[in-house]
Amino acid sequence: MARVVVDVMLKPEILDPQGRAVQGALGRLGFTGVTDVRQGKQFVIEVEGEITDERREQLHVIAGELLCNPVIEDFILIVEEDQ
Amino acid sequence: MARVVVDVMLKPEILDPQGRAVQGALGRLGFTGVTDVRQGKQFVIEVEGEITDERREQLHVIAGELLCNPVIEDFILIVEEDQ
């Protein structure tokens, strides 16, 4: 068993109105000193068997096409092999 | 400067239709062996200054009220202090 975590985040140059709303709300709730908030998506994928280099490459391609919009989003893929 | 990452995920007992849709799509794209997919939200909060225990506690309370719906969601809060 392995767990693959894909974090999808808007590219830094793309405005993030949801993050901006959270930033405003944090200030109103009394938490000061926040300089930026970005909101993204996280996918946690449980996979049977080992993640070979080939499967990792396959996941990378799929994540870039299925899980994120490469025009406006970046993603990070982390593989956590189970002990 | 510190970075606070809040990962919000549906509780395990709550159905996740978006995750289920991704799981189906992964299979159709030829990536087999996926046993479960969960989709969540991720907030990346950039904060000035140090995160003291008091501020961390304050963030915990706010995250539980503002960033997640505690009826159906769990959250994890990770503080990454800048070197």
N, CA and C atoms of all chains as a GROMACS GRO file, in nm:
protein
  498
    1MET      N    1   0.084  -0.121   0.000
    1MET     CA    2   0.000   0.000   0.000
    1MET      C    3   0.087   0.125   0.000
    2ALA      N    4   0.047   0.222  -0.077
    2ALA     CA    5   0.115   0.351  -0.075
    2ALA      C    6   0.008   0.460  -0.078
    3ARG      N    7   0.047   0.574  -0.028
    3ARG     CA    8  -0.043   0.689  -0.031
    3ARG      C    9   0.022   0.797  -0.116
    4VAL      N   10  -0.053   0.845  -0.214
    4VAL     CA   11  -0.002   0.952  -0.300
    4VAL      C   12  -0.082   1.078  -0.269
    5VAL      N   13  -0.014   1.185  -0.233
    5VAL     CA   14  -0.080   1.311  -0.204
    5VAL      C   15  -0.047   1.410  -0.314
    6VAL      N   16  -0.152   1.466  -0.376
    6VAL     CA   17  -0.132   1.566  -0.481
    6VAL      C   18  -0.190   1.698  -0.429
    7ASP      N   19  -0.102   1.798  -0.414
    7ASP     CA   20  -0.146   1.931  -0.372
    7ASP      C   21  -0.152   2.020  -0.495
    8VAL      N   22  -0.269   2.077  -0.520
    8VAL     CA   23  -0.289   2.163  -0.637
    8VAL      C   24  -0.311   2.305  -0.588
    9MET      N   25  -0.235   2.398  -0.640
    9MET     CA   26  -0.242   2.537  -0.591
    9MET      C   27  -0.242   2.631  -0.712
   10LEU      N   28  -0.314   2.740  -0.703
   10LEU     CA   29  -0.310   2.840  -0.809
   10LEU      C   30  -0.167   2.891  -0.826
   11LYS      N   31  -0.126   2.918  -0.950
   11LYS     CA   32   0.007   2.974  -0.972
   11LYS      C   33   0.018   3.108  -0.899
   12PRO      N   34   0.141   3.142  -0.855
   12PRO     CA   35   0.156   3.264  -0.774
   12PRO      C   36   0.104   3.391  -0.844
   13GLU      N   37   0.110   3.396  -0.975
   13GLU     CA   38   0.069   3.518  -1.045
   13GLU      C   39  -0.082   3.526  -1.066
   14ILE      N   40  -0.155   3.421  -1.030
   14ILE     CA   41  -0.301   3.421  -1.047
   14ILE      C   42  -0.366   3.469  -0.918
   15LEU      N   43  -0.457   3.565  -0.931
   15LEU     CA   44  -0.530   3.615  -0.814
   15LEU      C   45  -0.610   3.503  -0.749
   16ASP      N   46  -0.615   3.503  -0.616
   16ASP     CA   47  -0.687   3.399  -0.543
   16ASP      C   48  -0.791   3.465  -0.452
   17PRO      N   49  -0.910   3.493  -0.507
   17PRO     CA   50  -1.011   3.565  -0.428
   17PRO      C   51  -1.056   3.489  -0.304
   18GLN      N   52  -1.058   3.356  -0.310
   18GLN     CA   53  -1.096   3.279  -0.191
   18GLN      C   54  -0.993   3.299  -0.080
   19GLY      N   55  -0.865   3.290  -0.119
   19GLY     CA   56  -0.759   3.312  -0.021
   19GLY      C   57  -0.766   3.452   0.037
   20ARG      N   58  -0.796   3.550  -0.050
   20ARG     CA   59  -0.806   3.688  -0.004
   20ARG      C   60  -0.920   3.704   0.097
   21ALA      N   61  -1.031   3.634   0.072
   21ALA     CA   62  -1.145   3.639   0.164
   21ALA      C   63  -1.107   3.580   0.300
   22VAL      N   64  -1.032   3.469   0.298
   22VAL     CA   65  -0.989   3.408   0.424
   22VAL      C   66  -0.895   3.503   0.497
   23GLN      N   67  -0.806   3.569   0.421
   23GLN     CA   68  -0.712   3.663   0.484
   23GLN      C   69  -0.789   3.775   0.556
   24GLY      N   70  -0.893   3.828   0.489
   24GLY     CA   71  -0.974   3.932   0.551
   24GLY      C   72  -1.044   3.881   0.676
   25ALA      N   73  -1.096   3.760   0.669
   25ALA     CA   74  -1.169   3.704   0.782
   25ALA      C   75  -1.076   3.680   0.901
   26LEU      N   76  -0.954   3.634   0.874
   26LEU     CA   77  -0.858   3.612   0.983
   26LEU      C   78  -0.833   3.742   1.057
   27GLY      N   79  -0.818   3.852   0.982
   27GLY     CA   80  -0.796   3.982   1.045
   27GLY      C   81  -0.914   4.023   1.131
   28ARG      N   82  -1.036   4.003   1.078
   28ARG     CA   83  -1.155   4.042   1.154
   28ARG      C   84  -1.171   3.958   1.279
   29LEU      N   85  -1.121   3.833   1.275
   29LEU     CA   86  -1.130   3.746   1.393
   29LEU      C   87  -1.016   3.771   1.491
   30GLY      N   88  -0.932   3.870   1.463
   30GLY     CA   89  -0.830   3.909   1.560
   30GLY      C   90  -0.696   3.842   1.542
   31PHE      N   91  -0.677   3.770   1.429
   31PHE     CA   92  -0.545   3.709   1.405
   31PHE      C   93  -0.470   3.799   1.307
   32THR      N   94  -0.372   3.873   1.359
   32THR     CA   95  -0.304   3.974   1.278
   32THR      C   96  -0.172   3.921   1.222
   33GLY      N   97  -0.114   3.999   1.132
   33GLY     CA   98   0.019   3.966   1.079
   33GLY      C   99   0.016   3.869   0.962
   34VAL      N  100  -0.103   3.845   0.906
   34VAL     CA  101  -0.112   3.754   0.792
   34VAL      C  102  -0.080   3.832   0.665
   35THR      N  103   0.021   3.788   0.591
   35THR     CA  104   0.060   3.860   0.470
   35THR      C  105   0.000   3.799   0.344
   36ASP      N  106  -0.036   3.673   0.348
   36ASP     CA  107  -0.093   3.612   0.228
   36ASP      C  108  -0.164   3.482   0.265
   37VAL      N  109  -0.273   3.453   0.196
   37VAL     CA  110  -0.340   3.323   0.210
   37VAL      C  111  -0.369   3.271   0.070
   38ARG      N  112  -0.336   3.146   0.045
   38ARG     CA  113  -0.370   3.082  -0.083
   38ARG      C  114  -0.451   2.957  -0.051
   39GLN      N  115  -0.554   2.935  -0.131
   39GLN     CA  116  -0.635   2.815  -0.111
   39GLN      C  117  -0.616   2.719  -0.227
   40GLY      N  118  -0.592   2.595  -0.196
   40GLY     CA  119  -0.574   2.496  -0.301
   40GLY      C  120  -0.654   2.370  -0.273
   41LYS      N  121  -0.632   2.270  -0.357
   41LYS     CA  122  -0.699   2.142  -0.342
   41LYS      C  123  -0.597   2.035  -0.306
   42GLN      N  124  -0.643   1.935  -0.235
   42GLN     CA  125  -0.556   1.824  -0.200
   42GLN      C  126  -0.626   1.693  -0.234
   43PHE      N  127  -0.556   1.606  -0.303
   43PHE     CA  128  -0.609   1.473  -0.335
   43PHE      C  129  -0.523   1.370  -0.263
   44VAL      N  130  -0.587   1.281  -0.189
   44VAL     CA  131  -0.516   1.173  -0.122
   44VAL      C  132  -0.558   1.043  -0.190
   45ILE      N  133  -0.462   0.978  -0.256
   45ILE     CA  134  -0.490   0.860  -0.338
   45ILE      C  135  -0.424   0.739  -0.274
   46GLU      N  136  -0.504   0.640  -0.237
   46GLU     CA  137  -0.450   0.516  -0.179
   46GLU      C  138  -0.431   0.416  -0.291
   47VAL      N  139  -0.310   0.364  -0.302
   47VAL     CA  140  -0.277   0.275  -0.413
   47VAL      C  141  -0.224   0.143  -0.360
   48GLU      N  142  -0.272   0.034  -0.420
   48GLU     CA  143  -0.222  -0.099  -0.385
   48GLU      C  144  -0.085  -0.121  -0.447
   49GLY      N  145  -0.001  -0.195  -0.378
   49GLY     CA  146   0.129  -0.231  -0.435
   49GLY      C  147   0.229  -0.117  -0.427
   50GLU      N  148   0.343  -0.143  -0.486
   50GLU     CA  149   0.453  -0.046  -0.478
   50GLU      C  150   0.439   0.059  -0.588
   51ILE      N  151   0.488   0.179  -0.560
   51ILE     CA  152   0.490   0.283  -0.662
   51ILE      C  153   0.627   0.277  -0.730
   52THR      N  154   0.633   0.212  -0.844
   52THR     CA  155   0.759   0.208  -0.919
   52THR      C  156   0.782   0.342  -0.987
   53ASP      N  157   0.901   0.360  -1.042
   53ASP     CA  158   0.930   0.485  -1.115
   53ASP      C  159   0.833   0.504  -1.230
   54GLU      N  160   0.799   0.393  -1.296
   54GLU     CA  161   0.709   0.402  -1.411
   54GLU      C  162   0.570   0.448  -1.368
   55ARG      N  163   0.521   0.391  -1.257
   55ARG     CA  164   0.386   0.429  -1.209
   55ARG      C  165   0.388   0.573  -1.158
   56ARG      N  166   0.500   0.612  -1.098
   56ARG     CA  167   0.509   0.750  -1.049
   56ARG      C  168   0.502   0.848  -1.167
   57GLU      N  169   0.570   0.811  -1.274
   57GLU     CA  170   0.570   0.894  -1.396
   57GLU      C  171   0.428   0.903  -1.453
   58GLN      N  172   0.359   0.786  -1.454
   58GLN     CA  173   0.221   0.780  -1.503
   58GLN      C  174   0.130   0.871  -1.418
   59LEU      N  175   0.151   0.864  -1.286
   59LEU     CA  176   0.072   0.948  -1.196
   59LEU      C  177   0.097   1.096  -1.221
   60HIS      N  178   0.225   1.129  -1.248
   60HIS     CA  179   0.260   1.269  -1.274
   60HIS      C  180   0.185   1.323  -1.395
   61VAL      N  181   0.182   1.241  -1.501
   61VAL     CA  182   0.113   1.284  -1.623
   61VAL      C  183  -0.036   1.300  -1.595
   62ILE      N  184  -0.096   1.201  -1.526
   62ILE     CA  185  -0.240   1.206  -1.498
   62ILE      C  186  -0.273   1.325  -1.407
   63ALA      N  187  -0.189   1.347  -1.305
   63ALA     CA  188  -0.216   1.459  -1.214
   63ALA      C  189  -0.215   1.590  -1.289
   64GLY      N  190  -0.121   1.603  -1.383
   64GLY     CA  191  -0.111   1.728  -1.459
   64GLY      C  192  -0.228   1.750  -1.552
   65GLU      N  193  -0.296   1.642  -1.590
   65GLU     CA  194  -0.406   1.657  -1.685
   65GLU      C  195  -0.542   1.649  -1.618
   66LEU      N  196  -0.555   1.558  -1.519
   66LEU     CA  197  -0.686   1.531  -1.460
   66LEU      C  198  -0.711   1.616  -1.335
   67LEU      N  199  -0.609   1.632  -1.252
   67LEU     CA  200  -0.631   1.692  -1.121
   67LEU      C  201  -0.604   1.842  -1.118
   68CYS      N  202  -0.531   1.892  -1.216
   68CYS     CA  203  -0.508   2.037  -1.214
   68CYS      C  204  -0.527   2.094  -1.353
   69ASN      N  205  -0.549   2.224  -1.356
   69ASN     CA  206  -0.558   2.299  -1.481
   69ASN      C  207  -0.424   2.367  -1.500
   70PRO      N  208  -0.339   2.313  -1.589
   70PRO     CA  209  -0.201   2.362  -1.597
   70PRO      C  210  -0.189   2.506  -1.643
   71VAL      N  211  -0.297   2.564  -1.695
   71VAL     CA  212  -0.291   2.705  -1.735
   71VAL      C  213  -0.282   2.795  -1.612
   72ILE      N  214  -0.352   2.758  -1.506
   72ILE     CA  215  -0.357   2.848  -1.390
   72ILE      C  216  -0.309   2.781  -1.260
   73GLU      N  217  -0.280   2.651  -1.264
   73GLU     CA  218  -0.246   2.582  -1.140
   73GLU      C  219  -0.113   2.506  -1.150
   74ASP      N  220  -0.044   2.496  -1.037
   74ASP     CA  221   0.073   2.410  -1.022
   74ASP      C  222   0.034   2.295  -0.929
   75PHE      N  223   0.110   2.185  -0.938
   75PHE     CA  224   0.083   2.077  -0.842
   75PHE      C  225   0.214   2.018  -0.791
   76ILE      N  226   0.203   1.958  -0.672
   76ILE     CA  227   0.314   1.884  -0.613
   76ILE      C  228   0.262   1.743  -0.586
   77LEU      N  229   0.342   1.643  -0.617
   77LEU     CA  230   0.302   1.504  -0.596
   77LEU      C  231   0.398   1.441  -0.496
   78ILE      N  232   0.344   1.390  -0.387
   78ILE     CA  233   0.426   1.329  -0.282
   78ILE      C  234   0.383   1.184  -0.266
   79VAL      N  235   0.478   1.092  -0.271
   79VAL     CA  236   0.448   0.950  -0.252
   79VAL      C  237   0.494   0.909  -0.113
   80GLU      N  238   0.401   0.857  -0.034
   80GLU     CA  239   0.434   0.807   0.100
   80GLU      C  240   0.417   0.656   0.099
   81GLU      N  241   0.528   0.583   0.090
   81GLU     CA  242   0.519   0.436   0.093
   81GLU      C  243   0.489   0.394   0.237
   82ASP      N  244   0.399   0.296   0.249
   82ASP     CA  245   0.367   0.246   0.382
   82ASP      C  246   0.480   0.160   0.436
   83GLN      N  247   0.506   0.170   0.567
   83GLN     CA  248   0.609   0.085   0.626
   83GLN      C  249   0.558  -0.058   0.638
   84MET      N  250   0.905   3.525   0.960
   84MET     CA  251   0.802   3.471   0.871
   84MET      C  252   0.778   3.323   0.899
   85ALA      N  253   0.654   3.285   0.900
   85ALA     CA  254   0.621   3.144   0.916
   85ALA      C  255   0.511   3.111   0.815
   86ARG      N  256   0.505   2.985   0.781
   86ARG     CA  257   0.400   2.938   0.691
   86ARG      C  258   0.316   2.837   0.767
   87VAL      N  259   0.186   2.860   0.766
   87VAL     CA  260   0.094   2.768   0.833
   87VAL      C  261   0.012   2.699   0.724
   88VAL      N  262   0.014   2.567   0.723
   88VAL     CA  263  -0.062   2.492   0.625
   88VAL      C  264  -0.176   2.420   0.696
   89VAL      N  265  -0.298   2.444   0.650
   89VAL     CA  266  -0.415   2.377   0.708
   89VAL      C  267  -0.474   2.286   0.600
   90ASP      N  268  -0.473   2.157   0.626
   90ASP     CA  269  -0.534   2.059   0.535
   90ASP      C  270  -0.670   2.021   0.590
   91VAL      N  271  -0.774   2.042   0.510
   91VAL     CA  272  -0.912   2.010   0.551
   91VAL      C  273  -0.961   1.894   0.467
   92MET      N  274  -1.010   1.790   0.534
   92MET     CA  275  -1.051   1.669   0.463
   92MET      C  276  -1.184   1.622   0.520
   93LEU      N  277  -1.270   1.569   0.434
   93LEU     CA  278  -1.395   1.511   0.483
   93LEU      C  279  -1.364   1.400   0.582
   94LYS      N  280  -1.447   1.387   0.686
   94LYS     CA  281  -1.429   1.277   0.781
   94LYS      C  282  -1.440   1.145   0.707
   95PRO      N  283  -1.369   1.042   0.757
   95PRO     CA  284  -1.367   0.914   0.685
   95PRO      C  285  -1.506   0.854   0.661
   96GLU      N  286  -1.600   0.881   0.753
   96GLU     CA  287  -1.731   0.818   0.739
   96GLU      C  288  -1.824   0.896   0.643
   97ILE      N  289  -1.777   1.012   0.594
   97ILE     CA  290  -1.859   1.092   0.502
   97ILE      C  291  -1.825   1.054   0.358
   98LEU      N  292  -1.927   1.026   0.278
   98LEU     CA  293  -1.906   0.993   0.138
   98LEU      C  294  -1.840   1.111   0.065
   99ASP      N  295  -1.749   1.079  -0.027
   99ASP     CA  296  -1.678   1.183  -0.100
   99ASP      C  297  -1.698   1.160  -0.250
  100PRO      N  298  -1.807   1.214  -0.306
  100PRO     CA  299  -1.837   1.187  -0.448
  100PRO      C  300  -1.731   1.241  -0.543
  101GLN      N  301  -1.666   1.353  -0.507
  101GLN     CA  302  -1.562   1.406  -0.594
  101GLN      C  303  -1.444   1.308  -0.600
  102GLY      N  304  -1.406   1.259  -0.480
  102GLY     CA  305  -1.298   1.162  -0.476
  102GLY      C  306  -1.332   1.036  -0.553
  103ARG      N  307  -1.460   0.994  -0.541
  103ARG     CA  308  -1.504   0.875  -0.613
  103ARG      C  309  -1.494   0.896  -0.765
  104ALA      N  310  -1.530   1.017  -0.808
  104ALA     CA  311  -1.522   1.049  -0.952
  104ALA      C  312  -1.377   1.043  -0.999
  105VAL      N  313  -1.285   1.096  -0.917
  105VAL     CA  314  -1.143   1.092  -0.954
  105VAL      C  315  -1.095   0.948  -0.961
  106GLN      N  316  -1.140   0.868  -0.863
  106GLN     CA  317  -1.100   0.726  -0.862
  106GLN      C  318  -1.144   0.656  -0.991
  107GLY      N  319  -1.269   0.682  -1.034
  107GLY     CA  320  -1.317   0.624  -1.159
  107GLY      C  321  -1.236   0.670  -1.279
  108ALA      N  322  -1.204   0.801  -1.281
  108ALA     CA  323  -1.129   0.856  -1.394
  108ALA      C  324  -0.988   0.798  -1.400
  109LEU      N  325  -0.925   0.779  -1.284
  109LEU     CA  326  -0.790   0.719  -1.281
  109LEU      C  327  -0.792   0.582  -1.346
  110GLY      N  328  -0.894   0.502  -1.312
  110GLY     CA  329  -0.906   0.370  -1.371
  110GLY      C  330  -0.923   0.376  -1.522
  111ARG      N  331  -1.010   0.466  -1.569
  111ARG     CA  332  -1.034   0.478  -1.713
  111ARG      C  333  -0.910   0.525  -1.787
  112LEU      N  334  -0.823   0.601  -1.718
  112LEU     CA  335  -0.699   0.649  -1.781
  112LEU      C  336  -0.588   0.545  -1.771
  113GLY      N  337  -0.619   0.428  -1.717
  113GLY     CA  338  -0.522   0.320  -1.719
  113GLY      C  339  -0.437   0.308  -1.595
  114PHE      N  340  -0.469   0.385  -1.489
  114PHE     CA  341  -0.393   0.371  -1.365
  114PHE      C  342  -0.472   0.283  -1.270
  115THR      N  343  -0.426   0.161  -1.254
  115THR     CA  344  -0.503   0.063  -1.178
  115THR      C  345  -0.451   0.050  -1.034
  116GLY      N  346  -0.527  -0.021  -0.952
  116GLY     CA  347  -0.483  -0.049  -0.816
  116GLY      C  348  -0.518   0.060  -0.717
  117VAL      N  349  -0.602   0.156  -0.756
  117VAL     CA  350  -0.640   0.264  -0.664
  117VAL      C  351  -0.755   0.214  -0.576
  118THR      N  352  -0.736   0.215  -0.445
  118THR     CA  353  -0.840   0.165  -0.356
  118THR      C  354  -0.927   0.276  -0.300
  119ASP      N  355  -0.876   0.400  -0.297
  119ASP     CA  356  -0.957   0.509  -0.242
  119ASP      C  357  -0.896   0.643  -0.285
  120VAL      N  358  -0.983   0.740  -0.308
  120VAL     CA  359  -0.938   0.878  -0.333
  120VAL      C  360  -1.024   0.970  -0.249
  121ARG      N  361  -0.961   1.061  -0.176
  121ARG     CA  362  -1.034   1.162  -0.101
  121ARG      C  363  -0.987   1.299  -0.149
  122GLN      N  364  -1.082   1.390  -0.164
  122GLN     CA  365  -1.044   1.526  -0.205
  122GLN      C  366  -1.068   1.621  -0.090
  123GLY      N  367  -0.969   1.705  -0.062
  123GLY     CA  368  -0.983   1.803   0.044
  123GLY      C  369  -0.937   1.940   0.000
  124LYS      N  370  -0.933   2.032   0.097
  124LYS     CA  371  -0.888   2.168   0.071
  124LYS      C  372  -0.758   2.193   0.146
  125GLN      N  373  -0.678   2.282   0.092
  125GLN     CA  374  -0.554   2.317   0.158
  125GLN      C  375  -0.543   2.470   0.162
  126PHE      N  376  -0.514   2.522   0.280
  126PHE     CA  377  -0.492   2.666   0.296
  126PHE      C  378  -0.346   2.687   0.335
  127VAL      N  379  -0.279   2.776   0.264
  127VAL     CA  380  -0.140   2.810   0.297
  127VAL      C  381  -0.141   2.956   0.344
  128ILE      N  382  -0.108   2.975   0.471
  128ILE     CA  383  -0.119   3.107   0.535
  128ILE      C  384   0.021   3.156   0.569
  129GLU      N  385   0.059   3.269   0.511
  129GLU     CA  386   0.191   3.327   0.541
  129GLU      C  387   0.173   3.428   0.654
  130VAL      N  388   0.251   3.410   0.760
  130VAL     CA  389   0.234   3.494   0.879
  130VAL      C  390   0.366   3.561   0.914
  131GLU      N  391   0.358   3.691   0.947
  131GLU     CA  392   0.476   3.764   0.992
  131GLU      C  393   0.508   3.727   1.136
  132GLY      N  394   0.637   3.724   1.167
  132GLY     CA  395   0.678   3.701   1.305
  132GLY      C  396   0.671   3.555   1.343
  133GLU      N  397   0.697   3.531   1.469
  133GLU     CA  398   0.705   3.394   1.518
  133GLU      C  399   0.566   3.343   1.556
  134ILE      N  400   0.547   3.213   1.543
  134ILE     CA  401   0.421   3.154   1.588
  134ILE      C  402   0.443   3.104   1.730
  135THR      N  403   0.397   3.182   1.826
  135THR     CA  404   0.407   3.141   1.966
  135THR      C  405   0.300   3.035   1.994
  136ASP      N  406   0.310   2.972   2.110
  136ASP     CA  407   0.208   2.873   2.148
  136ASP      C  408   0.069   2.936   2.151
  137GLU      N  409   0.063   3.061   2.198
  137GLU     CA  410  -0.066   3.129   2.207
  137GLU      C  411  -0.126   3.152   2.069
  138ARG      N  412  -0.041   3.196   1.975
  138ARG     CA  413  -0.090   3.222   1.839
  138ARG      C  414  -0.128   3.092   1.770
  139ARG      N  415  -0.054   2.985   1.800
  139ARG     CA  416  -0.086   2.856   1.741
  139ARG      C  417  -0.224   2.808   1.790
  140GLU      N  418  -0.248   2.831   1.919
  140GLU     CA  419  -0.377   2.794   1.977
  140GLU      C  420  -0.490   2.874   1.912
  141GLN      N  421  -0.463   3.005   1.893
  141GLN     CA  422  -0.561   3.094   1.829
  141GLN      C  423  -0.591   3.045   1.686
  142LEU      N  424  -0.485   3.008   1.616
  142LEU     CA  425  -0.503   2.957   1.479
  142LEU      C  426  -0.585   2.829   1.477
  143HIS      N  427  -0.560   2.743   1.576
  143HIS     CA  428  -0.634   2.618   1.584
  143HIS      C  429  -0.784   2.643   1.598
  144VAL      N  430  -0.818   2.737   1.685
  144VAL     CA  431  -0.959   2.770   1.707
  144VAL      C  432  -1.020   2.826   1.578
  145ILE      N  433  -0.948   2.920   1.515
  145ILE     CA  434  -1.000   2.983   1.394
  145ILE      C  435  -1.013   2.880   1.281
  146ALA      N  436  -0.913   2.793   1.268
  146ALA     CA  437  -0.918   2.694   1.160
  146ALA      C  438  -1.039   2.603   1.178
  147GLY      N  439  -1.068   2.567   1.303
  147GLY     CA  440  -1.181   2.479   1.330
  147GLY      C  441  -1.315   2.545   1.304
  148GLU      N  442  -1.319   2.678   1.307
  148GLU     CA  443  -1.446   2.748   1.288
  148GLU      C  444  -1.460   2.807   1.148
  149LEU      N  445  -1.349   2.862   1.097
  149LEU     CA  446  -1.356   2.938   0.972
  149LEU      C  447  -1.324   2.851   0.851
  150LEU      N  448  -1.224   2.764   0.865
  150LEU     CA  449  -1.173   2.693   0.747
  150LEU      C  450  -1.236   2.556   0.727
  151CYS      N  451  -1.297   2.502   0.830
  151CYS     CA  452  -1.359   2.371   0.810
  151CYS      C  453  -1.496   2.368   0.875
  152ASN      N  454  -1.575   2.275   0.828
  152ASN     CA  455  -1.707   2.249   0.885
  152ASN      C  456  -1.692   2.127   0.976
  153PRO      N  457  -1.685   2.151   1.108
  153PRO     CA  458  -1.651   2.041   1.199
  153PRO      C  459  -1.754   1.927   1.202
  154VAL      N  460  -1.870   1.951   1.145
  154VAL     CA  461  -1.969   1.843   1.141
  154VAL      C  462  -1.925   1.733   1.044
  155ILE      N  463  -1.865   1.775   0.933
  155ILE     CA  464  -1.832   1.674   0.830
  155ILE      C  465  -1.683   1.671   0.796
  156GLU      N  466  -1.604   1.764   0.850
  156GLU     CA  467  -1.463   1.771   0.810
  156GLU      C  468  -1.368   1.767   0.929
  157ASP      N  469  -1.249   1.711   0.905
  157ASP     CA  470  -1.138   1.717   1.000
  157ASP      C  471  -1.031   1.808   0.940
  158PHE      N  472  -0.945   1.862   1.027
  158PHE     CA  473  -0.833   1.940   0.972
  158PHE      C  474  -0.704   1.909   1.046
  159ILE      N  475  -0.595   1.931   0.974
  159ILE     CA  476  -0.461   1.920   1.032
  159ILE      C  477  -0.394   2.056   1.013
  160LEU      N  478  -0.325   2.103   1.117
  160LEU     CA  479  -0.257   2.233   1.108
  160LEU      C  480  -0.108   2.211   1.125
  161ILE      N  481  -0.030   2.253   1.026
  161ILE     CA  482   0.115   2.234   1.031
  161ILE      C  483   0.182   2.371   1.025
  162VAL      N  484   0.270   2.398   1.120
  162VAL     CA  485   0.344   2.526   1.121
  162VAL      C  486   0.485   2.500   1.072
  163GLU      N  487   0.524   2.571   0.965
  163GLU     CA  488   0.661   2.561   0.913
  163GLU      C  489   0.730   2.695   0.939
  164GLU      N  490   0.814   2.700   1.042
  164GLU     CA  491   0.887   2.824   1.070
  164GLU      C  492   0.997   2.840   0.964
  165ASP      N  493   1.014   2.962   0.914
  165ASP     CA  494   1.121   2.988   0.817
  165ASP      C  495   1.257   2.988   0.885
  166GLN      N  496   1.356   2.930   0.815
  166GLN     CA  497   1.493   2.933   0.870
  166GLN      C  498   1.550   3.074   0.856
   0.00000   0.00000   0.00000
